[in-house]
């Protein structure tokens, strides 16, 4: 029997309890594994009262629950950094396995958690940390072992995908859709974590680490969010046969790792272009397997809880048999950190949007700056904007080095005729 100590009775924690109540008997009958929700822990008596009334053992002291000898696994669903870090490390030190959905914690402190688990011979399972109900972690760790993941592109934040999808479908401005997403519960009151790409960076760093076998420090990867994307950019994307998506990207570059998060123009012929709303997707290219895509609900009470429970069932089967070793994650340490490819060394086709005064010679100045930086132009589009006296000049470049592009855009921005900071978005290769 696997005895579970659960911290957190919020959205996901409540979903885990709900699923276990529905399926514990089924797991015993069909899978031959026994799960017991041995203790439920939350911050206040008020939060645990409904479960106490049902007969569960409850606690408001996580430290005591972890130190006790009546749980085998800690399920951490409280979120945050400091306290969950303390709890998880304490659980491992006391010989308890860990299941968590806390991608931020693992991205920041995984270099402490995973080596300790390896030293103790314990499992740390985190399927729910990336992609909600999509089984991408288990796929990379186990399902794809016959192949090497050479690259991946992922839509891994439901809030951003919802906002960009609505902007494309209805021609709305970013701020309008964000407010609506907050009303519907698809965006937090403070949406910075999501819309500035931080959440996607945590997840992308974990995926890049698993694919490369090196620790990828999320604080060192290039991150650009979607808060500067305008309805005008979305309209130009449509005109060019594309849509705009916030992507997490990983690519093997010899001994180095190219990992980044930023908006991309995704061609309508690409499978990721059809992933809309709060749905997540991970596209992988492998040497032997070829191309594969996994899609599904990336967040929400039951999809995320389902992934947590799947980890618990997997753990119960492993520990019950007594023969399956924990998946090796001890390599996730500071000494084994990846060497990252600087964003300045990456190349792409670019969408550039310049807003200038409607004056003679501006286009000639822009094209000269690009030519001086050895940037070839594929397409130029010039359109009036709603503001009288201004024009939008859109330039699509051929594939070029980011360092050259950045130097050229800085030079264009310094022109007296340019009235807004220029927009730069990469095309997905």
Legacy VTK file of the C-alpha trace (Angstrom):
# vtk DataFile Version 3.0
C-alpha trace
ASCII
DATASET POLYDATA
POINTS 429 float
0.000 0.000 0.000
1.188 3.514 -0.874
0.288 5.983 1.872
-0.134 9.520 0.568
0.467 12.758 2.419
-1.071 15.653 0.462
-0.209 19.335 0.938
-2.635 21.738 -0.726
-6.415 21.488 -1.072
-6.859 24.165 -3.736
-7.814 23.657 -7.356
-5.426 20.818 -8.184
-5.268 19.317 -4.676
-9.046 19.165 -4.524
-9.056 17.512 -7.941
-6.599 14.846 -6.769
-8.808 14.027 -3.783
-11.853 13.846 -6.065
-10.173 11.431 -8.500
-8.804 9.226 -5.742
-12.227 8.991 -4.122
-13.682 7.909 -7.456
-10.973 5.472 -8.536
-9.076 3.982 -5.574
-11.197 0.821 -5.626
-10.783 0.528 -9.398
-6.998 0.824 -9.141
-6.923 -2.028 -6.613
-9.208 -4.246 -8.688
-7.793 -3.619 -12.169
-4.176 -2.627 -11.532
-3.467 -4.443 -8.293
-2.212 -1.321 -6.523
-3.457 0.089 -3.238
-3.450 3.835 -2.565
-4.405 5.399 0.739
-4.891 9.114 1.326
-3.246 8.969 4.736
-3.193 12.679 5.573
-4.480 15.919 4.039
-2.655 19.107 4.993
-3.594 22.752 4.396
-2.875 26.142 5.945
-6.010 26.469 8.067
-8.576 24.438 9.966
-11.222 25.922 7.706
-9.574 24.423 4.615
-9.241 20.922 6.044
-12.620 20.880 7.849
-14.606 19.352 4.918
-12.139 16.459 4.701
-12.053 15.944 8.459
-15.836 15.652 8.324
-15.423 12.840 5.781
-13.159 10.937 8.146
-9.769 11.783 6.686
-6.796 12.425 8.920
-5.983 16.115 8.502
-3.265 18.517 9.578
-2.326 22.169 9.420
1.329 21.384 10.179
3.175 20.136 7.109
6.429 19.618 9.005
4.780 17.215 11.450
3.079 15.290 8.659
6.362 14.900 6.771
8.279 13.850 9.895
5.718 11.191 10.763
6.042 7.544 9.786
2.525 7.097 8.405
3.113 8.406 4.855
5.277 6.996 2.055
4.992 9.824 -0.479
4.608 13.587 -0.213
2.321 15.162 -2.795
3.190 18.868 -2.884
0.484 20.989 -4.517
0.746 24.196 -2.523
2.836 26.110 -5.075
5.482 28.738 -4.480
9.186 28.401 -3.763
10.436 28.560 -0.199
8.086 26.365 1.836
7.653 23.671 -0.853
11.438 23.525 -1.240
11.790 22.980 2.512
9.040 20.350 2.581
10.336 18.382 -0.393
13.921 18.310 0.840
12.718 17.231 4.297
10.574 14.487 2.780
13.509 13.137 0.790
15.820 13.272 3.804
13.282 11.205 5.747
13.039 8.572 3.006
9.772 9.619 1.381
9.068 9.829 -2.339
7.769 13.073 -3.858
5.109 13.936 -6.430
4.698 17.590 -7.389
3.158 19.868 -10.020
5.470 22.743 -9.064
7.397 23.557 -12.253
8.707 26.857 -10.872
10.241 25.095 -7.877
11.841 22.361 -9.981
13.208 24.834 -12.516
14.770 26.906 -9.739
15.776 24.279 -7.173
15.789 21.026 -9.109
19.595 21.031 -8.843
19.126 20.459 -5.095
16.092 18.164 -5.211
16.996 15.655 -7.934
20.544 14.823 -6.748
19.263 14.285 -3.203
16.544 11.954 -4.471
19.143 10.039 -6.503
21.405 9.757 -3.459
18.516 8.378 -1.398
17.220 6.098 -4.156
13.842 7.854 -4.150
11.382 8.908 -6.836
10.558 12.531 -7.664
7.698 12.517 -10.173
6.447 15.693 -11.822
4.260 14.869 -14.814
1.752 17.580 -13.885
4.453 20.272 -13.854
4.568 20.574 -17.651
1.611 20.478 -19.991
-1.085 19.680 -17.439
-2.687 16.429 -18.528
-0.325 15.808 -21.469
2.014 12.906 -20.553
5.049 14.654 -22.030
7.445 14.066 -19.116
6.932 10.303 -19.124
7.142 10.292 -22.926
10.538 11.996 -22.943
11.884 9.963 -20.008
10.610 6.577 -21.131
8.525 6.535 -24.317
11.187 8.069 -26.536
14.226 6.194 -25.191
14.675 4.552 -28.600
15.268 7.989 -30.092
17.068 11.222 -29.352
14.938 14.362 -29.241
16.735 16.721 -31.601
14.345 19.647 -31.265
10.979 20.634 -29.875
8.565 23.537 -30.137
5.797 23.820 -27.581
2.706 25.857 -26.801
2.896 25.411 -23.073
0.911 28.256 -21.500
-2.863 28.199 -21.818
-3.333 31.842 -20.832
-1.136 33.126 -23.644
-2.589 30.745 -26.206
-6.116 31.783 -25.250
-5.265 35.471 -25.597
-3.532 35.093 -28.966
-6.312 32.831 -30.288
-9.016 35.334 -29.325
-7.050 38.215 -30.831
-6.811 36.277 -34.114
-10.426 35.146 -34.159
-12.008 38.489 -33.278
-9.429 41.111 -34.237
-9.277 42.412 -30.672
-6.474 44.274 -28.909
-4.332 42.522 -26.326
-5.623 44.503 -23.319
-9.256 43.784 -24.202
-8.730 40.025 -24.419
-6.595 39.968 -21.270
-9.360 41.592 -19.221
-11.874 39.097 -20.602
-9.522 36.198 -19.810
-9.246 37.439 -16.221
-13.038 37.563 -15.900
-13.317 33.998 -17.219
-10.586 32.687 -14.928
-8.103 31.974 -17.738
-5.699 34.654 -16.470
-4.569 35.625 -12.982
-5.311 39.015 -11.423
-1.577 39.662 -11.862
-0.893 37.969 -15.215
2.807 38.860 -15.428
4.007 35.315 -14.755
2.087 34.069 -17.799
2.065 36.885 -20.349
5.749 37.749 -19.953
6.741 34.133 -20.648
8.082 33.224 -17.197
5.785 30.220 -16.760
6.710 28.994 -20.243
10.400 29.459 -19.415
10.112 27.198 -16.346
8.492 24.461 -18.422
10.782 24.867 -21.413
13.840 24.662 -19.156
12.591 21.379 -17.680
11.857 19.891 -21.107
15.189 21.071 -22.509
16.947 19.537 -19.503
15.253 16.177 -20.015
15.971 16.182 -23.750
19.619 17.209 -23.418
20.575 15.402 -20.207
21.988 18.697 -18.965
20.611 21.123 -16.393
19.168 24.089 -18.269
18.966 27.155 -16.013
15.676 28.893 -16.798
17.073 32.198 -15.557
19.646 32.161 -18.373
17.398 31.385 -21.322
16.083 34.163 -23.566
12.458 35.027 -22.746
10.070 37.417 -24.515
6.375 37.461 -23.663
3.291 38.502 -25.612
2.303 41.785 -23.933
3.628 43.851 -26.873
1.781 41.876 -29.556
-0.839 44.071 -31.233
-3.948 43.430 -33.286
-1.977 44.874 -36.192
0.704 42.185 -35.828
-1.987 39.491 -35.753
-3.557 40.933 -38.925
-0.219 41.002 -40.752
0.407 37.394 -39.674
-2.880 36.367 -41.252
-1.982 38.225 -44.437
1.284 36.284 -44.553
-0.433 32.901 -44.055
0.599 32.584 -40.409
-0.636 32.910 -36.845
1.167 34.166 -33.746
1.988 31.714 -30.965
4.151 31.951 -27.842
6.567 29.045 -28.190
9.084 27.327 -25.981
11.899 26.119 -28.227
14.673 23.569 -27.724
17.329 22.538 -30.223
20.520 20.522 -29.931
23.479 22.507 -31.290
26.443 20.186 -31.003
27.520 20.236 -27.359
25.386 23.298 -26.658
21.675 23.782 -25.975
19.494 26.321 -27.739
16.551 26.953 -25.381
14.330 30.046 -25.525
10.793 31.391 -25.224
9.335 34.021 -27.547
6.419 34.723 -29.900
6.691 33.245 -33.387
4.919 33.587 -36.715
3.795 29.990 -37.237
2.849 29.045 -40.827
-0.719 27.778 -41.216
0.724 24.564 -42.666
2.362 23.771 -39.303
0.417 21.531 -36.900
0.924 24.012 -34.036
-1.087 26.641 -35.933
-4.270 24.658 -35.229
-3.737 24.571 -31.448
-6.078 27.219 -30.062
-7.679 28.362 -26.827
-6.234 26.978 -23.588
-4.967 23.800 -25.266
-1.248 22.994 -25.000
0.882 21.123 -27.527
4.426 19.811 -27.789
5.937 19.115 -31.212
9.083 16.967 -31.159
11.516 15.917 -33.853
13.469 12.761 -33.024
16.230 10.979 -34.915
14.578 7.542 -35.094
10.942 8.256 -34.305
10.671 11.248 -36.623
8.066 13.911 -35.893
5.378 13.607 -33.232
2.920 15.951 -31.543
1.201 15.643 -28.182
-1.769 17.893 -27.415
-4.244 18.260 -24.588
-5.545 20.382 -21.763
-2.578 22.250 -20.357
-4.146 23.339 -17.099
-7.293 23.074 -15.012
-8.460 21.181 -11.960
-8.996 17.679 -13.317
-6.492 17.519 -16.220
-3.631 18.499 -13.909
-4.939 16.343 -11.060
-5.144 13.421 -13.480
-1.406 13.732 -14.159
-0.672 13.804 -10.409
-2.719 10.658 -9.850
-1.000 8.944 -12.795
2.329 9.595 -11.052
0.948 8.099 -7.833
-0.241 4.958 -9.605
3.113 4.617 -11.368
4.916 5.054 -8.053
2.671 2.519 -6.315
3.345 -0.071 -8.997
7.089 0.574 -8.816
7.393 0.404 -5.041
4.966 -2.501 -4.710
7.069 -4.626 -7.050
10.202 -3.458 -5.260
12.298 -3.858 -8.389
11.887 -0.728 -10.433
14.546 1.866 -9.721
13.772 5.566 -9.653
14.325 7.255 -13.017
17.832 8.731 -12.897
17.735 12.495 -12.382
20.923 12.926 -10.382
22.519 14.518 -13.464
20.300 17.589 -12.875
22.958 19.481 -10.941
24.996 22.670 -11.205
28.163 20.833 -12.286
26.266 19.380 -15.251
24.751 22.666 -16.437
24.171 23.133 -20.147
26.146 25.611 -22.205
23.432 27.724 -23.809
23.514 29.196 -27.287
23.242 33.000 -26.907
20.182 34.427 -28.630
22.556 36.643 -30.631
23.947 33.533 -32.345
20.565 32.191 -33.475
19.177 32.768 -36.965
15.660 33.126 -38.345
13.483 34.879 -40.852
12.065 37.980 -39.193
8.911 40.049 -39.282
9.787 43.697 -38.617
7.133 46.378 -38.189
8.244 49.999 -38.188
5.851 52.874 -37.430
6.993 56.174 -38.866
5.814 59.617 -39.800
4.412 59.665 -43.323
7.432 61.326 -44.876
9.460 60.920 -48.025
12.605 58.820 -47.896
11.850 56.779 -44.764
11.622 53.488 -46.608
14.893 54.194 -48.382
16.627 54.878 -45.053
15.304 51.625 -43.560
16.335 49.476 -46.524
19.809 51.085 -46.548
20.314 50.251 -42.842
19.296 46.655 -43.468
21.600 46.420 -46.491
24.499 47.920 -44.536
24.051 45.070 -42.019
23.945 42.434 -44.786
20.274 41.648 -44.178
18.382 40.508 -47.265
14.759 41.553 -47.681
12.121 39.084 -48.818
9.002 41.293 -48.712
8.042 44.893 -47.925
4.485 45.975 -47.075
3.525 49.595 -46.413
0.112 50.556 -45.032
-1.529 53.558 -43.462
-2.561 53.236 -39.821
-5.574 54.703 -38.039
-3.473 57.566 -36.718
-3.268 60.242 -39.469
0.231 61.113 -40.565
1.687 57.697 -39.658
2.433 54.610 -41.718
3.365 51.036 -40.907
6.253 49.556 -42.833
6.523 45.780 -42.565
9.692 44.056 -43.677
10.078 40.289 -43.946
13.732 39.352 -43.971
15.439 36.296 -45.279
17.172 34.124 -42.690
19.635 36.269 -40.782
21.702 36.274 -37.606
20.033 37.796 -34.553
23.053 39.957 -33.710
22.932 41.580 -37.162
19.194 42.043 -36.931
19.353 43.649 -33.482
22.041 46.103 -34.604
19.965 47.096 -37.632
16.736 47.532 -35.665
18.526 49.738 -33.115
19.738 51.923 -35.984
16.228 52.181 -37.455
14.782 53.059 -34.042
17.230 55.960 -33.834
15.807 57.591 -36.972
13.894 60.777 -36.205
10.993 59.620 -38.378
10.344 56.486 -36.286
7.614 57.248 -33.723
7.218 53.881 -31.932
9.575 51.135 -30.850
9.816 48.664 -33.694
8.236 45.226 -33.494
10.423 42.159 -34.053
8.965 38.634 -34.282
10.732 35.521 -35.528
9.252 33.045 -37.979
9.192 29.431 -36.812
11.600 27.542 -39.047
LINES 1 430
429 0 1 2 3 4 5 6 7 8 9 10 11 12 13 14 15 16 17 18 19 20 21 22 23 24 25 26 27 28 29 30 31 32 33 34 35 36 37 38 39 40 41 42 43 44 45 46 47 48 49 50 51 52 53 54 55 56 57 58 59 60 61 62 63 64 65 66 67 68 69 70 71 72 73 74 75 76 77 78 79 80 81 82 83 84 85 86 87 88 89 90 91 92 93 94 95 96 97 98 99 100 101 102 103 104 105 106 107 108 109 110 111 112 113 114 115 116 117 118 119 120 121 122 123 124 125 126 127 128 129 130 131 132 133 134 135 136 137 138 139 140 141 142 143 144 145 146 147 148 149 150 151 152 153 154 155 156 157 158 159 160 161 162 163 164 165 166 167 168 169 170 171 172 173 174 175 176 177 178 179 180 181 182 183 184 185 186 187 188 189 190 191 192 193 194 195 196 197 198 199 200 201 202 203 204 205 206 207 208 209 210 211 212 213 214 215 216 217 218 219 220 221 222 223 224 225 226 227 228 229 230 231 232 233 234 235 236 237 238 239 240 241 242 243 244 245 246 247 248 249 250 251 252 253 254 255 256 257 258 259 260 261 262 263 264 265 266 267 268 269 270 271 272 273 274 275 276 277 278 279 280 281 282 283 284 285 286 287 288 289 290 291 292 293 294 295 296 297 298 299 300 301 302 303 304 305 306 307 308 309 310 311 312 313 314 315 316 317 318 319 320 321 322 323 324 325 326 327 328 329 330 331 332 333 334 335 336 337 338 339 340 341 342 343 344 345 346 347 348 349 350 351 352 353 354 355 356 357 358 359 360 361 362 363 364 365 366 367 368 369 370 371 372 373 374 375 376 377 378 379 380 381 382 383 384 385 386 387 388 389 390 391 392 393 394 395 396 397 398 399 400 401 402 403 404 405 406 407 408 409 410 411 412 413 414 415 416 417 418 419 420 421 422 423 424 425 426 427 428
